C-alpha cells in the first residue's frame, strides 16, 4: 500500500529529498506524473485511463507535506523500507489504507515511472 502523511506533519522537509519517486510535495505545490520520473507526454496509467504526464494537478494539501499515492511505491525496488517513514521525526508517514497494493503492483509502478 502507498504511504500517506498525516496532519501531524511539522513540515520539517526531512522526507522530501528521500523519495526516489518524487511523490512527496510541499504544502500547496501542484504535482505531475513527470516530476522526477521518466514519464513524458501522453501516458496510459497502469490502473486505468490516460493523462498528460506534464499536466499539473491540484495540491492534495495546503497545510502539510503530502504524498501522491499514484507515485508512491513504498520505495520498493530502491530501498528495504519507505524512506519517508524512516526519517520522519514525528512518525507521520504511515500506510495509506485507502490505497492498498501488493509488492508486485508497487514494483510494476516503479518500473512504469522509471523507464530509463
N, C-alpha and C positions, 0 to 999 in steps of 0.2 A: 504494500500500500504506500501511497505517497506520504510525505511529511507535511505538516502544516505548522504555522507559527501562531501561537495563542496570543490573546490580548495582554498576557503578562510580559510581552516583549518590552525591553527597555531601550530599543533602538541603538544598541551598542555598536553595531556594524561588524561584530565578530564573525557572523555566519556568511555574509555575502561573498567574500573572497574565497570561501572554502567550497562553494558549489561548482562542481565540474560541468554542470549543465546550464549555468546562468539562469537558474529557475527562481532565484531569490531577488526580490526587488525592494527598493526603498519605499517608504510610505508615499503614496501619491504618484509614483512613477508608472507610466504606461509600459506595457510589455509586448514582446513579439516572439514568435517561434524562432526567428532568425537570430535573435540576441544570443551570442556565444555558442552557436551551433553551426552546422554545415548547411542548414536549410536555406533555400533561396527560391524566389518566385512562387508559383502556384504549387502547393503540395497536397497530397492525399494523406489525410490523417489516418493512423492505424485504427483508431476507434470509430471512425465514420466521418465523412464529409471531406471537403476540400477548402483550403484557405490560402491566402497570400501570406507567405512566411514573414514578409516585412511589415505586414499590416499591424498597426499599433492598437492594442486593446486597453480598455479602461482599467485603472488600478483596482486591485481587489481590496486594498485597504488604504485609507488616507491617514491612519493613525499609527500603524506599526508595520515593520517589515512583513512581507508576505511571500509565500511560495506558490508558484503556478503549478498546480498538480499535473497538468499536461506535460510539463517538462521535468518533473521530479522522478528520479529513478532510485531514490534512496541510496545513491552513489554506487549502485550495482554496476559492476564492470570497471569501476575505478578504485573503490575502497571497500573494506570489510564492513564498515558501518556508516550511517549517514553522518557526514562531517559537520553539518549544521548543528545537529544534536550533540555531537562530541565537544564542540567549542562553546556552546551556549552557556553563559554563566547563570542563567535563571531557569534553565530546563524548560523553555517554552517551545522547543521544536519537538513535536510529538507526532505519532502516527495519525494520519487523516482517515478516520473510519468511513468517511463517505466515498473514499476512492481506494478501495482495496484492489491490489493487483498481485499476481503471482510473480515469483522471481523470473520466470520465463518472459512474462509480459514486460517487466521492468527492463530486462536485458534487451528485449526487442525494441523498446522505446529508446534506449541508449543507442542502439545501432541505427535506428531511424534518424536520430538527431545528429549523429556524428559519422557521416558517411566517409570522411577522409581518414 
